[in-house]
Amino acid sequence: MSGVWVFKNGVIRLVENPPAGSGKVLVYEPTGEVISSYSALERILTGLGWERYYNDFDLLQFHKSSSIDLISVPKDFSKLKSVHMYDIVVKIPNKFHVRDVN
């Protein structure tokens, strides 16, 4: 099974093969900031206690010492897809959400 798990109106469903860049944005809930660059994402993650890993040339990776979770995103921000956004939402509950651009 591949795809993106979507949480909406209390219901979870699997969306298989979502379109690339499907009109989604990652939002930092406490401030309402739309994450538009990796520098913004890294600033927020660092503030939440996540540390950057530097061992992969194709990915940006972040780890929190109190967790087994690893956040991995493509090094090119333009290749960030909804699956990466939802991964962040699941690993950092109540801090981020994914929203439609429209």
JOZIJO-V747401 format. One line per field, one symbol per residue. psi: psi as a letter, one per 20 degrees, with the letter a starting at -180 (. if undefined). Layout:
psi->???
This chain:
psi->pqbpppopljppqpoplqqpkkkqqppoghijppojrhhgghgggghjjqqpqkjphiqpqqqphjqiqpppqqhohijprhhhghggghimqjhqqpqqh.
